Amino acid sequence: MDGEGSFSGESFVALEELKLGASAQSRFLKQGYRIVGEHGHGAVKLCHWTKSALKGGEKCYKNTFYGIESHRCMQMTPSLPSCNYACNFCWRDHFGNKPTLEGFELDAPKDLFEGTVDAQLHLLQGYKGNAKVAYDTYLEATKPRHVAVSLNGEPTNYPHLGEFFEACHERGITTFLVTNGSNPDVLRAMKPLPTQIYLSVDAPNKEVFERLCNPLLPGLWERFNQTVDLFATLPTRTVNRFTLVKDWNMFGCEEEYAAILKRSRPMFVESKGYSWMGGSTQHLKRENMPTMDEIRAFTRRIAELTGYELVAEREDSRVTLLSRVGSDTKIPGLGGKPGSPFGSPVPAP
């Protein structure tokens, strides 16, 4: 990468402006998104669990598993109109989607960070006088402690994530990144890494990958496999996450998944059931949603094949957690635990 949004090794080409059309932007705004940055490729949205936690209700499963304070969590993307997959199970809208951000003008990472915080505070304003929200809880929410980079699009299409995470960490904000593994070179060069990185493992082999994930660029299965092998070397907290779609990528695939886990060596494995909602209803059936008992059965088989330990689950989110590092899965420095959430020792692969 040579400067903001330009790529070296090619003759000069004027950078395109990356802007959502008025119709697409209107639809995102109606869904609760707030567009961030001058060039329109960043976005923030309050998630269901943030709203629930503000009102004293249930918190996200990431609170149960990792200690994240749901009411102080920002959900954002640096790549709103850009994903290189078109997964059948994805519930998100992809108006104006572009499979890459290469060649577009991009916002600087610190500007994206400041815009993310400002948008989050704007979205929280309506809760200040809400009778169901304790004022102290609202005040805590205005001082975010965590950002989940996973809202929409493929985050690693934005080439400056390391600098974005640095801006977060300088403010004492922990970071989660969810990636489909399509940009191993970006991960390899990323400094600093996020507090915790998720690799979405949505297919056990190339055939299922092509049918279920619908890659929009050539060579993405091969790039995913490069990321699988890279994952074991990353000096941060690591997670592999299965999105389980019954009759597509679940039962009968366990041994192939186990082989992937033995290569990627994540600290944790989440098995999460597909939900029939949003855009996915055009491609899949309600019957493709696995039950919690089916998710447990799949998880137990993965545990048998890999030696991972089942340490937690959340039935309301239809998700289980396997660990290879014991039952203490919380991030140091959160929830009263000693230590720092940044640069904490990571067990060797």
N, C-alpha and C positions, 0 to 999 in steps of 0.2 A: 504494500500500500504506500503511495507516495502523496502525502497530504490528505486534506479532507475530501474523501470520496473519489479521488483519482487513482488510477492504477498504472504502475510503471510497466515498461516493456512494450508500450504501444505508442503509436503516433498520437499527438494531441487531438482530443475530441472535446468539444464544448460539453460541459456537464449538464445533464438534464435536471430540470426541477422536479422533485418527487412530491407531487401533491395529489391528495385524494380528490376526485370529482365532487361536485356539490351534492349529488345524490348519495354517493357512498358516505361522505362525511356526515350528512344529515342522518343516515341510518345508524351510523356508529354513535352519534350524539344521543339519539333516541334510546339507545341501549345502555346509556350511562357512561360511555367513554368520554374522556377529555383529551383532546389532541394536544401534544406537547412539542414545543420547538418550532423554529422558523420554517423548517422544511417539511413538517407534517408527517414524519415517519415514527414519531414516538406517541405513546398513549398510556393513560392511566384509567383504572376503573376500580371502584370499591367492590370487593367480592362479597358473596353471601355471608361468609364467616366473619368478616370485619364488621358488617352491619349487625350480625347476631351478637357478637362479643360486646359491641358498644352498648347494646340494650340489656346486657347481663345474661345473655343466652349461651347456647353451645358455642364452643370454639372449634377452629379448624383441626383436622387430624394432625397437622404439622405441629400444633401445640402439644398434643398427646405424645407424638413420636419424638419431637426435637426441641420442645420448649418455646416455640415461637409465640409471641404475644399477638393474638389475632387482631386486636383493635389497634395495634401499632404497626401493622404490616401494610406495605404498599404493593399493589399488583400492577406491573407495567410491562410494556414492550418497547424496544427500540426499533422494531421492524413491523409496524402495523400492516402495511400493504404488501408484505414480502414473506412468502413461505415457498419452499421448493418441493413440498409434498402437497397432495390433495387427498388426505386420508379419509376413507369412508366413514370412520368413527368420529371425526372431528365435528363438534357442535358449533364451532365458531363460524362467523361470516367472513368471507374473503373477497369483499368488494374491491375491484381494481387490483387484485393480487399480482405481484411480480415475483418470479422465482429467485431473483437476485437484486441486491441494491448496487451492484457494480455499475459505475458510470453515472450515479446520481449524486447531487449535492447532499451532504449529510451534516447534521448538527454536531457541534463539538460535544464530547462526553460530559464536560462540566456543565455546559448549558442544558444538556438533556437531564442531568441530575437535578439541577435547580428547578427546571420546569416540572419534573416529576413531583418534587416536594410541594411546589406551589399548587399544582393541580390537585394533589391529595388534600391539601388544606382547604382548597375551594370546595371539594366534594364533601368534606366533613362539616362545613358550616351549618348545614341544615340540621345537624344533630345537637347543636349547642343548646337550643331551648327545648329539646325533646324530653318530655316528662319521663320517658322510659330510660333515659341515659343519665347516669350519675355524672355530675359536673367534673369530678376528679378523673373519671374515665375518659371523658371528652378531652380534658387537658392533656392527659397522657397520650391520647391518639394524635394530638397535634405535634407531638415530638416523636416521629416514627423511629422505630428501632430495627426494622427489617424491610427488605425489598425482595419480592419474588419476580424474577425476570422470566415471564412465562405466559403473559396474557394472550398474545396473538402473534402469528407469524413465527419464523425461525430466528431467534435472537442473534445467533452467530452470523447471520447475514450482515449485521452491523459490525464493522471491523474494529471498532474502538471500545469494545466491552471492558478490556482490562483497565483502561483509564476511567471508565464509568464506575467500575467496582472500587478503584482507588479513591474516587471522590466520595463514594458511600462509606468506605471504611474510615476515611479521615473524619467523618461525622459520627462515628460509632454505630453505623448501621450495618447489620449483617446482611449477607447476600446469598440468594439461591438462584441458580441458573438451570433451566430445563432446555436441553438441546436434543435434536433428533440425530446428532452425530454426523451431519452431512458436510461439516467444515472442519476436518481434523487439523488443518494447518492453522486455523484461527485459534483453536484450543491449545495447540502446541506452543504458539507464540504468546498466549495470553498472560500478562503480568500486571497486577496480581490476579490470581485465580479467585473465584468467589468462595465464600465460606463453605458452601456445599453445592455440588454440581450433580444434576440428574442426567442420565442418558436414557432416552426413551427407547425401549427395546420392544417394538411392536410387531415383529415378525421373526419366526425362527429360521427362515430360509428365503432365498431370493424369489421363489415362486409366490409365496404368500406376501412378501414385501411388494412385489409388482401389483398384485391384485388388490391388496388392502390399503397400501400407502400411496399408490398412484404417483410415483416420483415424476417431477416435471422437468428434470434435467438428466442427461445420461450419466452413468457411472456412480449413482448415489448409493447403491448397495455396496459397492466396493469402498466408497469413502466411509460409509457407516462401519464397515469392518476394520478400516484403519483406526477409527475412533475406539472401537472395542479394544484393540491391542494397546492403544495409547492410554486408555483409561486407567489401567493398573499402575501407571507410572506417575499419575498426577498427585502432587503433594497437597491434597486437600480432602475434605470429606466427600465421599462418592456414593452415588445411589444409582442402581438400575431400576427402571420402572416399567412394568408390563401393563399395558392397557388391554384387558382381556375381553375379547369379543367371541362369544360362544359360537361354535361351529365354524369359526374362521381361524383363530390363532391360539387355541387354548388346549383342550385335551388332545393327547396324541403328539403334542409338540414339546413335552417336558424335557426329553433327553437333549434335543437340539438347543433349547434354552439353557440347560445346565452347562452345555459345552461353551456357550457364549459367556456365561457367568464365570466359568473357570479361566477364561482368557481375560475378562475385564476386571475381575477381582474387586467388585465394589464392597464397601463397608456394609451397605444395606441394600435390600431388595424390597421394593413395594410392588404388590400385585393388586391392581385396582380394576374393578369391574367397569366395563363400558356402560354409559348411560344413554338411553334412546332419547335424544333431545336435539333441538336446533337443526343445523344443516344435515346432521347424520341421519335424520329420519327419511331423507330422500334416497339413501343408499342401503340402509340396514333395516331390520325388523325389531320390534319390541322383544321378540323371542331371543334375539342375540345378546340380551342382557343376562349375564350369569347371576345366579343367586349367591348369597353370602356363603351358603354351605358349599357350593361349587367352587367358589374362590378359595375357601379353606382347604378343600380337597386338592386343588391345584397347588396351593402353597405347600401343603404337607409333602407332596410328591417332589417338588423342587428342593425342599429341605432334605429329603432322603437322598437325593442325587448329588447334593453339593456339600452337605455338612453344615449348612447355615441353620441358625436357631430361630424359631418363631418366638418373637418377643413382644408383639403388640398387634392390635387390630382395632378398627373402628367400623362397627356394623352400619352406622348411619351414612358413612362415606363408602362402604363396601370396599375396604382396603385392608391389607395385612402387611406386616413388616417382618422381614427376616434380617438377621444380623450375623456377621462373622466376627464381631468384636465384643460380644456379650450384650447384656440387657441394658447397659447404661448408654442410651442412645441420644441423650440431650446434649445440645451444644454447650460447651463450657462458657461460663459467663452469663448464661440465661437462666431464669427461674431460680436464682439464688445459688447456682452452682459456682464454685470457685474457678478461676482461670480466665483467660481471654477468649472471646469468640473468633479472634483473628490470629492466624499463625500458630494455632494449637497443634501439638504433636499428632501425627496421623500414623496409625499402626501400619507397619510395612506390609506390602502385598505378600 
